[in-house]
Amino acid sequence: MSYYSLIRIKCDEDKCISCGKCLKVCPMEVEVNKNARSRKNATECILCQKCTKACPTKALSV
């Protein structure tokens, strides 16, 4: 159901520097640095927010 969820991790692509730190800490291997619903494993996000804490530019938010 997370595909249809209103609560999701969003990426401000203007702030993102593509460092990959968010991808390394994600336990579900979700490409959180892309906002498309077709992103890899998008439906597997468990909203642990490890990616938001690891982002050095604060480009990710809920």
All heavy atoms as TSV, in Angstrom:
chain	resi	resn	atom	element	x	y	z
A	1	MET	N	N	0.804	-1.211	0.000
A	1	MET	CA	C	0.000	0.000	0.000
A	1	MET	C	C	0.842	1.269	0.000
A	1	MET	O	O	0.305	2.333	-0.192
A	1	MET	CB	C	-0.941	0.005	1.204
A	1	MET	CG	C	-2.047	-1.037	1.119
A	1	MET	SD	S	-3.125	-0.887	-0.295
A	1	MET	CE	C	-3.935	0.637	0.025
A	2	SER	N	N	2.131	1.162	0.262
A	2	SER	CA	C	2.938	2.382	0.302
A	2	SER	C	C	3.016	3.065	-1.068
A	2	SER	O	O	3.347	4.236	-1.149
A	2	SER	CB	C	4.335	2.103	0.839
A	2	SER	OG	O	5.023	1.229	0.006
A	3	TYR	N	N	2.687	2.339	-2.136
A	3	TYR	CA	C	2.640	2.952	-3.467
A	3	TYR	C	C	1.605	4.074	-3.488
A	3	TYR	O	O	1.789	5.103	-4.115
A	3	TYR	CB	C	2.301	1.895	-4.518
A	3	TYR	CG	C	2.207	2.435	-5.925
A	3	TYR	CD1	C	3.340	2.577	-6.702
A	3	TYR	CD2	C	0.992	2.819	-6.478
A	3	TYR	CE1	C	3.272	3.076	-7.991
A	3	TYR	CE2	C	0.901	3.314	-7.757
A	3	TYR	CZ	C	2.046	3.437	-8.514
A	3	TYR	OH	O	1.983	3.939	-9.782
A	4	TYR	N	N	0.498	3.887	-2.783
A	4	TYR	CA	C	-0.599	4.854	-2.763
A	4	TYR	C	C	-0.551	5.776	-1.550
A	4	TYR	O	O	-1.386	6.654	-1.406
A	4	TYR	CB	C	-1.942	4.119	-2.773
A	4	TYR	CG	C	-2.121	3.262	-4.001
A	4	TYR	CD1	C	-2.019	1.891	-3.925
A	4	TYR	CD2	C	-2.372	3.834	-5.235
A	4	TYR	CE1	C	-2.174	1.099	-5.053
A	4	TYR	CE2	C	-2.521	3.061	-6.374
A	4	TYR	CZ	C	-2.425	1.696	-6.265
A	4	TYR	OH	O	-2.572	0.928	-7.380
A	5	SER	N	N	0.381	5.576	-0.685
A	5	SER	CA	C	0.462	6.332	0.557
A	5	SER	C	C	0.656	7.827	0.304
A	5	SER	O	O	1.403	8.229	-0.583
A	5	SER	CB	C	1.620	5.814	1.406
A	5	SER	OG	O	1.743	6.585	2.571
A	6	LEU	N	N	-0.018	8.630	1.123
A	6	LEU	CA	C	0.165	10.082	1.046
A	6	LEU	C	C	1.433	10.510	1.770
A	6	LEU	O	O	1.988	11.570	1.510
A	6	LEU	CB	C	-1.052	10.781	1.663
A	6	LEU	CG	C	-2.379	10.523	0.972
A	6	LEU	CD1	C	-3.509	11.196	1.733
A	6	LEU	CD2	C	-2.352	10.990	-0.471
A	7	ILE	N	N	1.894	9.678	2.698
A	7	ILE	CA	C	3.130	9.956	3.430
A	7	ILE	C	C	4.265	9.212	2.745
A	7	ILE	O	O	4.243	7.991	2.646
A	7	ILE	CB	C	3.018	9.510	4.899
A	7	ILE	CG1	C	1.846	10.216	5.570
A	7	ILE	CG2	C	4.325	9.777	5.642
A	7	ILE	CD1	C	1.508	9.645	6.923
A	8	ARG	N	N	5.218	9.954	2.257
A	8	ARG	CA	C	6.361	9.340	1.581
A	8	ARG	C	C	7.573	10.261	1.666
A	8	ARG	O	O	7.435	11.447	1.920
A	8	ARG	CB	C	6.049	9.001	0.138
A	8	ARG	CG	C	5.624	10.166	-0.710
A	8	ARG	CD	C	5.359	9.837	-2.168
A	8	ARG	NE	N	4.740	8.545	-2.308
A	8	ARG	CZ	C	4.997	7.685	-3.295
A	8	ARG	NH1	N	5.826	8.022	-4.242
A	8	ARG	NH2	N	4.420	6.523	-3.349
A	9	ILE	N	N	8.731	9.696	1.471
A	9	ILE	CA	C	9.972	10.469	1.464
A	9	ILE	C	C	10.054	11.216	0.134
A	9	ILE	O	O	9.917	10.614	-0.929
A	9	ILE	CB	C	11.206	9.552	1.628
A	9	ILE	CG1	C	11.112	8.720	2.913
A	9	ILE	CG2	C	12.492	10.371	1.586
A	9	ILE	CD1	C	11.161	9.512	4.188
A	10	LYS	N	N	10.273	12.515	0.212
A	10	LYS	CA	C	10.377	13.336	-0.993
A	10	LYS	C	C	11.797	13.890	-1.092
A	10	LYS	O	O	12.436	14.157	-0.089
A	10	LYS	CB	C	9.372	14.474	-0.931
A	10	LYS	CG	C	7.935	14.004	-0.942
A	10	LYS	CD	C	6.973	15.169	-0.780
A	10	LYS	CE	C	5.562	14.690	-0.610
A	10	LYS	NZ	N	5.279	14.154	0.713
A	11	CYS	N	N	12.237	14.050	-2.311
A	11	CYS	CA	C	13.582	14.562	-2.554
A	11	CYS	C	C	13.509	15.916	-3.259
A	11	CYS	O	O	12.865	16.045	-4.300
A	11	CYS	CB	C	14.370	13.581	-3.419
A	11	CYS	SG	S	16.030	14.141	-3.810
A	12	ASP	N	N	14.169	16.923	-2.683
A	12	ASP	CA	C	14.309	18.217	-3.342
A	12	ASP	C	C	15.510	18.070	-4.272
A	12	ASP	O	O	16.658	18.136	-3.837
A	12	ASP	CB	C	14.538	19.311	-2.307
A	12	ASP	CG	C	14.641	20.694	-2.932
A	12	ASP	OD1	O	14.845	20.799	-4.161
A	12	ASP	OD2	O	14.525	21.676	-2.182
A	13	GLU	N	N	15.234	17.838	-5.531
A	13	GLU	CA	C	16.294	17.533	-6.489
A	13	GLU	C	C	17.243	18.706	-6.721
A	13	GLU	O	O	18.349	18.514	-7.217
A	13	GLU	CB	C	15.688	17.008	-7.782
A	13	GLU	CG	C	14.998	15.667	-7.562
A	13	GLU	CD	C	14.360	15.085	-8.812
A	13	GLU	OE1	O	14.714	15.519	-9.928
A	13	GLU	OE2	O	13.518	14.193	-8.661
A	14	ASP	N	N	16.836	19.921	-6.336
A	14	ASP	CA	C	17.727	21.078	-6.439
A	14	ASP	C	C	18.815	21.028	-5.369
A	14	ASP	O	O	19.921	21.509	-5.571
A	14	ASP	CB	C	16.938	22.386	-6.312
A	14	ASP	CG	C	16.018	22.620	-7.499
A	14	ASP	OD1	O	16.340	22.145	-8.612
A	14	ASP	OD2	O	14.980	23.282	-7.314
A	15	LYS	N	N	18.488	20.444	-4.201
A	15	LYS	CA	C	19.449	20.332	-3.106
A	15	LYS	C	C	20.299	19.065	-3.205
A	15	LYS	O	O	21.391	19.010	-2.661
A	15	LYS	CB	C	18.729	20.310	-1.758
A	15	LYS	CG	C	18.090	21.608	-1.365
A	15	LYS	CD	C	17.457	21.465	0.004
A	15	LYS	CE	C	16.763	22.714	0.467
A	15	LYS	NZ	N	16.126	22.508	1.781
A	16	CYS	N	N	19.788	18.039	-3.876
A	16	CYS	CA	C	20.462	16.735	-3.947
A	16	CYS	C	C	21.780	16.844	-4.722
A	16	CYS	O	O	21.822	17.385	-5.819
A	16	CYS	CB	C	19.552	15.712	-4.613
A	16	CYS	SG	S	20.276	14.061	-4.737
A	17	ILE	N	N	22.850	16.302	-4.120
A	17	ILE	CA	C	24.162	16.330	-4.781
A	17	ILE	C	C	24.568	14.937	-5.290
A	17	ILE	O	O	25.703	14.730	-5.683
A	17	ILE	CB	C	25.246	16.893	-3.835
A	17	ILE	CG1	C	25.313	16.084	-2.535
A	17	ILE	CG2	C	24.996	18.374	-3.559
A	17	ILE	CD1	C	26.470	16.458	-1.626
A	18	SER	N	N	23.628	14.000	-5.251
A	18	SER	CA	C	23.834	12.629	-5.747
A	18	SER	C	C	25.037	11.942	-5.101
A	18	SER	O	O	25.802	11.257	-5.776
A	18	SER	CB	C	23.975	12.634	-7.276
A	18	SER	OG	O	22.817	13.166	-7.880
A	19	CYS	N	N	25.169	12.103	-3.800
A	19	CYS	CA	C	26.302	11.498	-3.085
A	19	CYS	C	C	26.084	10.005	-2.821
A	19	CYS	O	O	27.034	9.267	-2.589
A	19	CYS	CB	C	26.567	12.230	-1.780
A	19	CYS	SG	S	25.232	12.098	-0.574
A	20	GLY	N	N	24.813	9.574	-2.792
A	20	GLY	CA	C	24.507	8.162	-2.600
A	20	GLY	C	C	24.436	7.702	-1.149
A	20	GLY	O	O	24.222	6.525	-0.887
A	21	LYS	N	N	24.597	8.617	-0.199
A	21	LYS	CA	C	24.554	8.228	1.215
A	21	LYS	C	C	23.179	7.681	1.599
A	21	LYS	O	O	23.080	6.756	2.389
A	21	LYS	CB	C	24.932	9.407	2.107
A	21	LYS	CG	C	26.390	9.767	2.011
A	21	LYS	CD	C	26.753	10.906	2.937
A	21	LYS	CE	C	28.236	11.215	2.791
A	21	LYS	NZ	N	28.648	12.300	3.670
A	22	CYS	N	N	22.125	8.238	1.039
A	22	CYS	CA	C	20.772	7.775	1.345
A	22	CYS	C	C	20.556	6.348	0.845
A	22	CYS	O	O	19.892	5.546	1.505
A	22	CYS	CB	C	19.732	8.708	0.737
A	22	CYS	SG	S	19.857	8.925	-1.059
A	23	LEU	N	N	21.131	6.026	-0.291
A	23	LEU	CA	C	20.977	4.686	-0.860
A	23	LEU	C	C	21.728	3.643	-0.040
A	23	LEU	O	O	21.285	2.503	0.085
A	23	LEU	CB	C	21.473	4.665	-2.308
A	23	LEU	CG	C	20.804	5.661	-3.259
A	23	LEU	CD1	C	21.472	5.605	-4.623
A	23	LEU	CD2	C	19.321	5.403	-3.367
A	24	LYS	N	N	22.840	4.045	0.552
A	24	LYS	CA	C	23.656	3.120	1.342
A	24	LYS	C	C	22.995	2.748	2.666
A	24	LYS	O	O	23.157	1.634	3.143
A	24	LYS	CB	C	25.038	3.713	1.598
A	24	LYS	CG	C	25.894	3.788	0.354
A	24	LYS	CD	C	27.220	4.449	0.644
A	24	LYS	CE	C	28.005	4.640	-0.650
A	24	LYS	NZ	N	29.201	5.454	-0.452
A	25	VAL	N	N	22.268	3.690	3.282
A	25	VAL	CA	C	21.674	3.419	4.599
A	25	VAL	C	C	20.269	2.823	4.531
A	25	VAL	O	O	19.769	2.326	5.525
A	25	VAL	CB	C	21.641	4.691	5.488
A	25	VAL	CG1	C	23.039	5.191	5.747
A	25	VAL	CG2	C	20.750	5.759	4.909
A	26	CYS	N	N	19.645	2.830	3.380
A	26	CYS	CA	C	18.266	2.340	3.250
A	26	CYS	C	C	18.221	0.821	3.393
A	26	CYS	O	O	18.798	0.098	2.578
A	26	CYS	CB	C	17.667	2.745	1.912
A	26	CYS	SG	S	15.957	2.195	1.726
A	27	PRO	N	N	17.513	0.311	4.417
A	27	PRO	CA	C	17.433	-1.139	4.612
A	27	PRO	C	C	16.590	-1.846	3.546
A	27	PRO	O	O	16.710	-3.047	3.364
A	27	PRO	CB	C	16.802	-1.282	5.996
A	27	PRO	CG	C	16.032	-0.033	6.192
A	27	PRO	CD	C	16.795	1.041	5.462
A	28	MET	N	N	15.768	-1.084	2.832
A	28	MET	CA	C	14.889	-1.665	1.817
A	28	MET	C	C	15.405	-1.424	0.397
A	28	MET	O	O	14.768	-1.796	-0.570
A	28	MET	CB	C	13.470	-1.090	1.952
A	28	MET	CG	C	12.869	-1.285	3.330
A	28	MET	SD	S	12.854	-2.992	3.896
A	28	MET	CE	C	11.595	-3.675	2.869
A	29	GLU	N	N	16.552	-0.774	0.264
A	29	GLU	CA	C	17.186	-0.471	-1.020
A	29	GLU	C	C	16.275	0.323	-1.960
A	29	GLU	O	O	16.189	0.060	-3.156
A	29	GLU	CB	C	17.659	-1.760	-1.700
A	29	GLU	CG	C	18.706	-2.496	-0.891
A	29	GLU	CD	C	19.175	-3.780	-1.550
A	29	GLU	OE1	O	18.604	-4.183	-2.583
A	29	GLU	OE2	O	20.108	-4.378	-1.010
A	30	VAL	N	N	15.591	1.316	-1.408
A	30	VAL	CA	C	14.703	2.175	-2.185
A	30	VAL	C	C	15.503	3.348	-2.741
A	30	VAL	O	O	16.321	3.937	-2.033
A	30	VAL	CB	C	13.546	2.705	-1.306
A	30	VAL	CG1	C	12.666	3.669	-2.082
A	30	VAL	CG2	C	12.720	1.547	-0.781
A	31	GLU	N	N	15.270	3.695	-3.987
A	31	GLU	CA	C	15.929	4.855	-4.598
A	31	GLU	C	C	15.190	6.112	-4.143
A	31	GLU	O	O	14.384	6.675	-4.881
A	31	GLU	CB	C	15.907	4.743	-6.117
A	31	GLU	CG	C	16.818	3.683	-6.667
A	31	GLU	CD	C	16.796	3.633	-8.182
A	31	GLU	OE1	O	15.802	4.083	-8.802
A	31	GLU	OE2	O	17.776	3.151	-8.754
A	32	VAL	N	N	15.458	6.564	-2.950
A	32	VAL	CA	C	14.753	7.710	-2.389
A	32	VAL	C	C	15.158	9.031	-3.020
A	32	VAL	O	O	14.480	10.035	-2.839
A	32	VAL	CB	C	14.922	7.793	-0.859
A	32	VAL	CG1	C	14.223	6.658	-0.178
A	32	VAL	CG2	C	16.373	7.845	-0.482
A	33	ASN	N	N	16.247	9.032	-3.749
A	33	ASN	CA	C	16.700	10.267	-4.376
A	33	ASN	C	C	15.974	10.567	-5.687
A	33	ASN	O	O	16.304	11.505	-6.377
A	33	ASN	CB	C	18.218	10.243	-4.599
A	33	ASN	CG	C	18.661	9.090	-5.473
A	33	ASN	OD1	O	17.946	8.113	-5.654
A	33	ASN	ND2	N	19.853	9.197	-6.003
A	34	LYS	N	N	14.944	9.764	-5.998
A	34	LYS	CA	C	14.114	10.006	-7.179
A	34	LYS	C	C	12.666	10.089	-6.726
A	34	LYS	O	O	12.210	9.280	-5.927
A	34	LYS	CB	C	14.277	8.874	-8.191
A	34	LYS	CG	C	15.681	8.779	-8.728
A	34	LYS	CD	C	15.821	7.653	-9.696
A	34	LYS	CE	C	17.268	7.544	-10.156
A	34	LYS	NZ	N	17.510	6.340	-10.922
A	35	ASN	N	N	11.925	11.068	-7.222
A	35	ASN	CA	C	10.545	11.263	-6.792
A	35	ASN	C	C	9.524	10.453	-7.594
A	35	ASN	O	O	8.371	10.391	-7.221
A	35	ASN	CB	C	10.171	12.743	-6.853
A	35	ASN	CG	C	10.798	13.528	-5.722
A	35	ASN	OD1	O	10.964	13.013	-4.623
A	35	ASN	ND2	N	11.161	14.766	-5.975
A	36	ALA	N	N	9.931	9.826	-8.676
A	36	ALA	CA	C	8.988	9.090	-9.513
A	36	ALA	C	C	8.414	7.881	-8.791
A	36	ALA	O	O	9.106	7.211	-8.032
A	36	ALA	CB	C	9.688	8.626	-10.792
A	37	ARG	N	N	7.148	7.603	-9.015
A	37	ARG	CA	C	6.522	6.423	-8.418
A	37	ARG	C	C	7.108	5.144	-8.997
A	37	ARG	O	O	6.976	4.085	-8.415
A	37	ARG	CB	C	5.017	6.437	-8.624
A	37	ARG	CG	C	4.320	7.448	-7.757
A	37	ARG	CD	C	2.828	7.197	-7.760
A	37	ARG	NE	N	2.131	8.236	-7.057
A	37	ARG	CZ	C	1.771	8.161	-5.798
A	37	ARG	NH1	N	2.043	7.092	-5.099
A	37	ARG	NH2	N	1.138	9.140	-5.214
A	38	SER	N	N	7.774	5.244	-10.127
A	38	SER	CA	C	8.362	4.065	-10.766
A	38	SER	C	C	9.774	3.770	-10.263
A	38	SER	O	O	10.434	2.874	-10.770
A	38	SER	CB	C	8.398	4.266	-12.279
A	38	SER	OG	O	9.195	5.381	-12.613
A	39	ARG	N	N	10.235	4.508	-9.257
A	39	ARG	CA	C	11.587	4.291	-8.741
A	39	ARG	C	C	11.747	2.870	-8.198
A	39	ARG	O	O	10.784	2.245	-7.765
A	39	ARG	CB	C	11.941	5.319	-7.672
A	39	ARG	CG	C	11.087	5.250	-6.434
A	39	ARG	CD	C	11.355	6.428	-5.537
A	39	ARG	NE	N	10.462	6.351	-4.388
A	39	ARG	CZ	C	10.318	7.298	-3.509
A	39	ARG	NH1	N	11.008	8.403	-3.627
A	39	ARG	NH2	N	9.494	7.168	-2.513
A	40	LYS	N	N	12.964	2.385	-8.198
A	40	LYS	CA	C	13.254	1.021	-7.761
A	40	LYS	C	C	12.778	0.792	-6.330
A	40	LYS	O	O	13.105	1.562	-5.431
A	40	LYS	CB	C	14.757	0.771	-7.856
A	40	LYS	CG	C	15.166	-0.621	-7.419
A	40	LYS	CD	C	16.676	-0.763	-7.457
A	40	LYS	CE	C	17.075	-2.018	-6.734
A	40	LYS	NZ	N	18.475	-2.012	-6.348
A	41	ASN	N	N	11.996	-0.269	-6.115
A	41	ASN	CA	C	11.500	-0.670	-4.799
A	41	ASN	C	C	10.696	0.411	-4.078
A	41	ASN	O	O	10.639	0.424	-2.860
A	41	ASN	CB	C	12.646	-1.129	-3.896
A	41	ASN	CG	C	13.294	-2.378	-4.387
A	41	ASN	OD1	O	12.684	-3.159	-5.106
A	41	ASN	ND2	N	14.532	-2.590	-4.016
A	42	ALA	N	N	10.067	1.318	-4.809
A	42	ALA	CA	C	9.325	2.412	-4.190
A	42	ALA	C	C	8.253	1.916	-3.238
A	42	ALA	O	O	7.971	2.543	-2.228
A	42	ALA	CB	C	8.706	3.295	-5.259
A	43	THR	N	N	7.661	0.797	-3.540
A	43	THR	CA	C	6.578	0.285	-2.702
A	43	THR	C	C	7.096	-0.368	-1.429
A	43	THR	O	O	6.308	-0.706	-0.552
A	43	THR	CB	C	5.718	-0.731	-3.473
A	43	THR	OG1	O	6.542	-1.801	-3.907
A	43	THR	CG2	C	5.054	-0.098	-4.668
A	44	GLU	N	N	8.392	-0.546	-1.302
A	44	GLU	CA	C	8.970	-1.219	-0.141
A	44	GLU	C	C	9.392	-0.262	0.972
A	44	GLU	O	O	9.848	-0.705	2.019
A	44	GLU	CB	C	10.179	-2.060	-0.572
A	44	GLU	CG	C	9.868	-3.089	-1.644
A	44	GLU	CD	C	8.818	-4.105	-1.209
A	44	GLU	OE1	O	8.833	-4.507	-0.038
A	44	GLU	OE2	O	7.980	-4.463	-2.036
A	45	CYS	N	N	9.256	1.032	0.783
A	45	CYS	CA	C	9.689	2.003	1.787
A	45	CYS	C	C	8.916	1.801	3.086
A	45	CYS	O	O	7.684	1.745	3.094
A	45	CYS	CB	C	9.478	3.428	1.275
A	45	CYS	SG	S	10.001	4.697	2.445
A	46	ILE	N	N	9.649	1.702	4.200
A	46	ILE	CA	C	9.031	1.493	5.507
A	46	ILE	C	C	9.065	2.777	6.349
A	46	ILE	O	O	8.760	2.759	7.539
A	46	ILE	CB	C	9.694	0.325	6.261
A	46	ILE	CG1	C	11.196	0.573	6.426
A	46	ILE	CG2	C	9.413	-0.992	5.561
A	46	ILE	CD1	C	11.905	-0.462	7.302
A	47	LEU	N	N	9.451	3.885	5.737
A	47	LEU	CA	C	9.499	5.193	6.388
A	47	LEU	C	C	10.342	5.202	7.664
A	47	LEU	O	O	9.990	5.837	8.650
A	47	LEU	CB	C	8.084	5.711	6.676
A	47	LEU	CG	C	7.242	6.030	5.448
A	47	LEU	CD1	C	5.810	6.350	5.870
A	47	LEU	CD2	C	7.831	7.179	4.672
A	48	CYS	N	N	11.463	4.515	7.637
A	48	CYS	CA	C	12.359	4.499	8.793
A	48	CYS	C	C	13.104	5.827	8.933
A	48	CYS	O	O	13.623	6.145	9.993
A	48	CYS	CB	C	13.351	3.351	8.686
A	48	CYS	SG	S	14.525	3.512	7.328
A	49	GLN	N	N	13.186	6.583	7.861
A	49	GLN	CA	C	13.814	7.903	7.788
A	49	GLN	C	C	15.317	7.897	8.013
A	49	GLN	O	O	15.912	8.924	8.325
A	49	GLN	CB	C	13.121	8.882	8.737
A	49	GLN	CG	C	11.676	9.098	8.363
A	49	GLN	CD	C	11.034	10.206	9.147
A	49	GLN	OE1	O	11.679	11.196	9.474
A	49	GLN	NE2	N	9.759	10.056	9.449
A	50	LYS	N	N	15.968	6.757	7.855
A	50	LYS	CA	C	17.430	6.705	7.947
A	50	LYS	C	C	18.046	7.549	6.841
A	50	LYS	O	O	19.085	8.178	7.034
A	50	LYS	CB	C	17.928	5.265	7.859
A	50	LYS	CG	C	17.620	4.446	9.084
A	50	LYS	CD	C	18.176	3.047	8.965
A	50	LYS	CE	C	17.845	2.233	10.206
A	50	LYS	NZ	N	18.406	0.878	10.138
A	51	CYS	N	N	17.390	7.576	5.679
A	51	CYS	CA	C	17.900	8.346	4.546
A	51	CYS	C	C	17.867	9.843	4.829
A	51	CYS	O	O	18.801	10.565	4.478
A	51	CYS	CB	C	17.106	8.027	3.291
A	51	CYS	SG	S	15.324	8.305	3.446
A	52	THR	N	N	16.808	10.322	5.493
A	52	THR	CA	C	16.714	11.751	5.792
A	52	THR	C	C	17.794	12.183	6.778
A	52	THR	O	O	18.298	13.302	6.692
A	52	THR	CB	C	15.326	12.124	6.353
A	52	THR	OG1	O	15.083	11.410	7.553
A	52	THR	CG2	C	14.229	11.825	5.354
A	53	LYS	N	N	18.160	11.286	7.684
A	53	LYS	CA	C	19.204	11.591	8.666
A	53	LYS	C	C	20.600	11.544	8.036
A	53	LYS	O	O	21.501	12.262	8.450
A	53	LYS	CB	C	19.124	10.624	9.832
A	53	LYS	CG	C	17.850	10.802	10.633
A	53	LYS	CD	C	17.693	9.726	11.661
A	53	LYS	CE	C	16.314	9.863	12.324
A	53	LYS	NZ	N	15.922	8.682	13.045
A	54	ALA	N	N	20.771	10.700	7.012
A	54	ALA	CA	C	22.081	10.541	6.373
A	54	ALA	C	C	22.361	11.607	5.326
A	54	ALA	O	O	23.513	11.831	4.963
A	54	ALA	CB	C	22.175	9.164	5.721
A	55	CYS	N	N	21.339	12.293	4.862
A	55	CYS	CA	C	21.502	13.279	3.785
A	55	CYS	C	C	22.250	14.520	4.270
A	55	CYS	O	O	21.781	15.218	5.159
A	55	CYS	CB	C	20.142	13.678	3.231
A	55	CYS	SG	S	20.266	14.828	1.852
A	56	PRO	N	N	23.419	14.807	3.695
A	56	PRO	CA	C	24.213	15.952	4.148
A	56	PRO	C	C	23.635	17.308	3.762
A	56	PRO	O	O	23.937	18.316	4.394
A	56	PRO	CB	C	25.577	15.728	3.480
A	56	PRO	CG	C	25.273	14.936	2.264
A	56	PRO	CD	C	24.099	14.064	2.630
A	57	THR	N	N	22.779	17.351	2.738
A	57	THR	CA	C	22.208	18.625	2.289
A	57	THR	C	C	20.748	18.805	2.686
A	57	THR	O	O	20.118	19.778	2.285
A	57	THR	CB	C	22.331	18.750	0.756
A	57	THR	OG1	O	21.588	17.696	0.144
A	57	THR	CG2	C	23.766	18.727	0.301
A	58	LYS	N	N	20.217	17.856	3.443
A	58	LYS	CA	C	18.806	17.898	3.883
A	58	LYS	C	C	17.850	17.986	2.693
A	58	LYS	O	O	16.843	18.698	2.732
A	58	LYS	CB	C	18.558	19.060	4.852
A	58	LYS	CG	C	19.486	19.082	6.038
A	58	LYS	CD	C	19.248	17.904	6.937
A	58	LYS	CE	C	20.147	17.973	8.168
A	58	LYS	NZ	N	20.592	16.702	8.628
A	59	ALA	N	N	18.158	17.244	1.629
A	59	ALA	CA	C	17.327	17.236	0.438
A	59	ALA	C	C	16.113	16.319	0.585
A	59	ALA	O	O	15.153	16.439	-0.162
A	59	ALA	CB	C	18.146	16.801	-0.781
A	60	LEU	N	N	16.145	15.424	1.570
A	60	LEU	CA	C	15.051	14.472	1.774
A	60	LEU	C	C	14.187	14.885	2.943
A	60	LEU	O	O	14.685	15.339	3.965
A	60	LEU	CB	C	15.610	13.071	2.028
A	60	LEU	CG	C	16.471	12.507	0.903
A	60	LEU	CD1	C	17.113	11.206	1.355
A	60	LEU	CD2	C	15.663	12.294	-0.346
A	61	SER	N	N	12.868	14.721	2.766
A	61	SER	CA	C	11.930	15.029	3.834
A	61	SER	C	C	10.684	14.179	3.685
A	61	SER	O	O	10.453	13.571	2.658
A	61	SER	CB	C	11.551	16.510	3.808
A	61	SER	OG	O	10.878	16.806	2.598
A	62	VAL	N	N	9.869	14.142	4.750
A	62	VAL	CA	C	8.611	13.391	4.709
A	62	VAL	C	C	7.511	14.314	4.286
A	62	VAL	O	O	7.451	15.439	4.583
A	62	VAL	CB	C	8.286	12.797	6.103
A	62	VAL	CG1	C	6.963	12.065	6.074
A	62	VAL	CG2	C	9.383	11.887	6.537
